[in-house]
Amino acid sequence: MPSRTQLICLHEGKKGRSIDPVFINVLIKALNPAWLRKEGSNFVRPIACGGRKNLISVMPKELRNCLSRGADTTLMVWADLDHDMADGNQLKNEFWTAAQNAGIERVAFEKVVFAFAKDRLENWIEFLRIGTTDETQEGPRVKNNRDVADAARVLAERCRSNQPDPPLPASLAWSCQNWQALVERMK
């Protein structure tokens, strides 16, 4: 097994005002990957980056920080896939452009794990709560951290049991493939 890793999770939103850290922490801890370094309380460290443009600009620096730590740190990027982006690959290309401009090589960039919710994380939560969502519309706002945590646990259970039905929304399926690629790398 490769070295254990800490996850640095960049996400949109302001510290203390975003549901993303709750979802991220509960999901990763519920998945409980064997290769996740469990030293201290910050083995999953969400970092609020404000809006998407700022997130894109911060990512190259944080990737360099992770790469300098070697196998000890993995970078995840969580973002909203707004209506100006057709799919996760298009938004990933925006991050790639910023990484190239910062002098980061493709092989290093490909180590980043991307999770992009269309239109907001609330769409995933709606799907995980009721089994359906319309990704062409913003899901209903979720302000209760318990609902967020419960949805993250449902997703973790789905991942562990490889539950195929109901089919995942497109953005969630795309993001899960990126997580599964990390899992394969860590075997």
Solvent accessible surface area in square Angstrom, and as a share of the most:
residue,aa,sasa,rsa
1,M,146,0.65
2,P,50,0.31
3,S,60,0.38
4,R,112,0.41
5,T,1,0.00
6,Q,15,0.07
7,L,0,0.00
8,I,0,0.00
9,C,0,0.00
10,L,0,0.00
11,H,2,0.01
12,E,25,0.11
13,G,24,0.23
14,K,123,0.52
15,K,182,0.77
16,G,76,0.73
17,R,190,0.69
18,S,24,0.15
19,I,23,0.12
20,D,18,0.10
21,P,31,0.20
22,V,39,0.22
23,F,0,0.00
24,I,0,0.00
25,N,38,0.20
26,V,29,0.17
27,L,13,0.06
28,I,0,0.00
29,K,96,0.41
30,A,29,0.23
31,L,28,0.14
32,N,89,0.46
33,P,15,0.09
34,A,65,0.50
35,W,15,0.05
36,L,1,0.00
37,R,53,0.19
38,K,97,0.41
39,E,117,0.53
40,G,66,0.63
41,S,104,0.67
42,N,76,0.39
43,F,28,0.12
44,V,6,0.04
45,R,83,0.30
46,P,35,0.22
47,I,48,0.24
48,A,33,0.26
49,C,8,0.05
50,G,26,0.25
51,G,45,0.44
52,R,39,0.14
53,K,176,0.75
54,N,74,0.38
55,L,0,0.00
56,I,27,0.14
57,S,72,0.47
58,V,40,0.23
59,M,0,0.00
60,P,10,0.06
61,K,134,0.57
62,E,23,0.10
63,L,3,0.02
64,R,115,0.42
65,N,51,0.26
66,C,4,0.03
67,L,66,0.33
68,S,96,0.62
69,R,104,0.38
70,G,44,0.42
71,A,59,0.45
72,D,62,0.32
73,T,11,0.07
74,T,16,0.09
75,L,3,0.02
76,M,5,0.02
77,V,0,0.00
78,W,11,0.04
79,A,5,0.04
80,D,30,0.16
81,L,5,0.03
82,D,49,0.26
83,H,120,0.54
84,D,89,0.46
85,M,16,0.07
86,A,88,0.69
87,D,66,0.34
88,G,3,0.03
89,N,81,0.42
90,Q,74,0.33
91,L,0,0.00
92,K,38,0.16
93,N,81,0.42
94,E,76,0.34
95,F,0,0.00
96,W,39,0.14
97,T,71,0.42
98,A,20,0.16
99,A,0,0.00
100,Q,94,0.42
101,N,125,0.64
102,A,37,0.29
103,G,54,0.52
104,I,10,0.05
105,E,122,0.55
106,R,106,0.39
107,V,108,0.62
108,A,15,0.12
109,F,0,0.00
110,E,70,0.31
111,K,100,0.42
112,V,10,0.06
113,V,4,0.02
114,F,3,0.01
115,A,6,0.05
116,F,0,0.00
117,A,4,0.03
118,K,30,0.13
119,D,3,0.02
120,R,22,0.08
121,L,7,0.03
122,E,8,0.04
123,N,0,0.00
124,W,3,0.01
125,I,1,0.01
126,E,41,0.18
127,F,9,0.04
128,L,16,0.08
129,R,141,0.51
130,I,117,0.60
131,G,27,0.26
132,T,81,0.47
133,T,31,0.18
134,D,77,0.40
135,E,29,0.13
136,T,89,0.52
137,Q,112,0.50
138,E,99,0.45
139,G,3,0.03
140,P,83,0.52
141,R,156,0.57
142,V,16,0.09
143,K,174,0.74
144,N,78,0.40
145,N,83,0.43
146,R,175,0.64
147,D,38,0.20
148,V,0,0.00
149,A,11,0.08
150,D,60,0.31
151,A,1,0.00
152,A,0,0.00
153,R,123,0.45
154,V,67,0.38
155,L,5,0.03
156,A,0,0.00
157,E,86,0.39
158,R,17,0.06
159,C,42,0.25
160,R,127,0.46
161,S,65,0.42
162,N,121,0.62
163,Q,84,0.37
164,P,99,0.62
165,D,94,0.49
166,P,55,0.34
167,P,99,0.62
168,L,49,0.24
169,P,18,0.11
170,A,79,0.61
171,S,6,0.04
172,L,1,0.01
173,A,35,0.27
174,W,42,0.15
175,S,7,0.05
176,C,17,0.10
177,Q,114,0.51
178,N,32,0.16
179,W,31,0.11
180,Q,98,0.43
181,A,50,0.38
182,L,2,0.01
183,V,41,0.24
184,E,107,0.48
185,R,103,0.38
186,M,18,0.08
187,K,155,0.66
